[in-house]
Amino acid sequence: MKYKSQKVAYWFFTLSMLLFGLQIVYGFIMGSAHAGYDGLHSIIPFNTARAVHTNLLVVWLLSGFMGAAYYIIPEEAQRELVNVKLAYVQLISLAVVGVIAIVGYHFNYWEGRKFLEIPRPLDYLVVVNVLLFLGLILATLFKGKRKTTTALVLSMGLLFAALLYLPGMLPFDSQVKDSFFRWWVVHLWVEGVWELIMGGILSFLLIKLTGVDREVIEKWLYVIVGLTFLSGVLGTGHHYYYIGVNKIWLIVGGIFSALEPLAFLAMALFAVNMYRKGEKKHPNKLALYWTLGAAIVSFMGAGLLGFAHTLPQTNKYTHGTLVTAMHGHLAFWGAYAMIVLAIISYSLPNMTGRKLYESTRGRVAFWLSNIGMIGMTVAFGVAGVAQVYLERKFKMEFMEVQKEIEIHFIVLILCATLFLTGIISYMIDFYKHGKPNDEALEAVSN
């Protein structure tokens, strides 16, 4: 049997790669401004660059997750997507909403709420788009020949991500209430339901790449789901320390934030153990690198670096500083960016028939991007610690401190250039794979 509907995943991955490249460009604009070279300020002010950079992160990852779902669900359900034409409609509408939002930011058309800057009219279009996506995915799964744990966890993560977008649309006159519910979207996405999406994709890839029995791998998924909900939901409290809510959140946030690394530790152990158990020598080593890398780096970035500054006693000083950027960059890269790049690396050869994972360029892309990101993380960390001491301990003015730490952003830009070189290499491979074709898909499925 062949699943021609999986070709729609390719175009979601294409959108994802385009948005990723654009996000990196805006990252360089921000880094240059921090280093004292803000020549574009009259055209792209720093606040605009930041809004575009962070929102593009969300959109390109969501595009990647949707592409992963369109590839994985038909295969797991053992049937074609219920309506391929509507999937393309959903893709086009997602791209249109994203373009309007990004262009609008440059003309101050936004709400001004961090990570949720998208204007309210576009919010409703996003809801319609995601409902269409979920309808296609869930209907395919419901009508399929089988309903695997992998597919159910992936679908559950996508469904909950959609539901948790709604609190961010509630209007409040109080800044405290607005911040309280805004974190229901931001935190419970990245430290809650997105972990389920990651777990579902990780499970699928390990089944395909290691040859370990599905039953063994999917038992680990239950552990990951349990740890995610145990720690992630109440771990939201570490965002409530200083926004004007009850002090009980200092205790709740502190305790459950300390437990949050356990979910990522479980994923890392899960991936490494399955790799060791595996008897299948899959030829696509590059997809395996990205898969194992996602599990390990996510534990480092989201788990260890998150824990390093979320306890109240530490967060009192690090809150709102570049220490957060240190954690955020490595966490998003390891947990979500790398898993998207992993599913792309696995699926593209299957959809196109071109085995470019045997080239040196793919390995160069993997190592340069990871070394560059680790270098950026260290630069953010050093700059953040210096900022904490100068601002919070020595009471220096904010802009004076920014001048003092400019040198660290020179280092950051150099590391970012290394990272960009790796991503460009990855994108060259993506382009060289070409478009999917029915013959390649049929060969894989047979």
C-alpha angles and dihedrals in degrees: 000000000000130000108213088172088074087076088079087069090065093061092048088051089049091054089046093054093048092051091045091055091049091049090055091052091056089046089059090050090054094044091051091050091052089050091055098261103112101149092141094057094108090054103031112018117206094253090054092048090049094049091049093045095052096040093048087054090058095044098047092048092048089049088052092048091050091049089050091051092049089052099040104039097059090049094046093043091042095227141089122270109274094239122009095181092059089050089059090047088053091050094051093046091050090052092047093050090048094050093048091050095048094046090046092056089063089058095044092256099147145093097247095229112135112255090357099066093130110121117254097248089057090049089068091050089052090053092052091047094050092045089055091049093049091046091056095045098044094043090052091049093046093051094042127111092244139020109211126192089240092057093042094051091047091048092045090053092050092046094049091046088058093047093048091055089070099071088060089061095058112110118231133176090201118082089208094055092044091052091045094058096034088067089055085070102036101038099034089051100050098030097031129025096016086062087060090052089049091048092051094049091043091052092050093049094047091050090053099039104039104033092225113151114273091232092059095048095044092052087064089054091065090055091050093048091050094049091045094056094038093058107017101059099051090031085077084083093083087072090055099059098102108015098093103270128127117299090238086086090068088065098038094043093046096050099043094039086059088056096049095085088063093075091053092043088053090052092050093048090043093054097043093046092049090049090052093047093048119110096178112098098209112197094219096085091160093064088048091052091053092045096051090039091055092053095046100040092046089058090051097045105031097027111035100025090043091052090047093072110018099081109101094238091058099031089059086075104026098046111122095004134113089270084079090053089052091056095039098053097050092039095053092041096051102035102040115004094052094047090052090049088047095055090045091051090051100042102041096068089047093051098042105028091231113126098204091151086087091068126097091233092072093055090046089053091052097048099038093049093048095044090047092050093048089050090051090049092053091048091051090047095051092045090047095051090048089049092051093053096043096044105031101030105029095031096228119166116266097243092046089055091049089058091050094053098044091105091064090059091056086059090045092053091051091051090044089055089056089049091049091051089056093048092048088053089051092049091050089056090047091053094045091055088070125198124329120260134200094238093059093048091049092049091052095046092048 
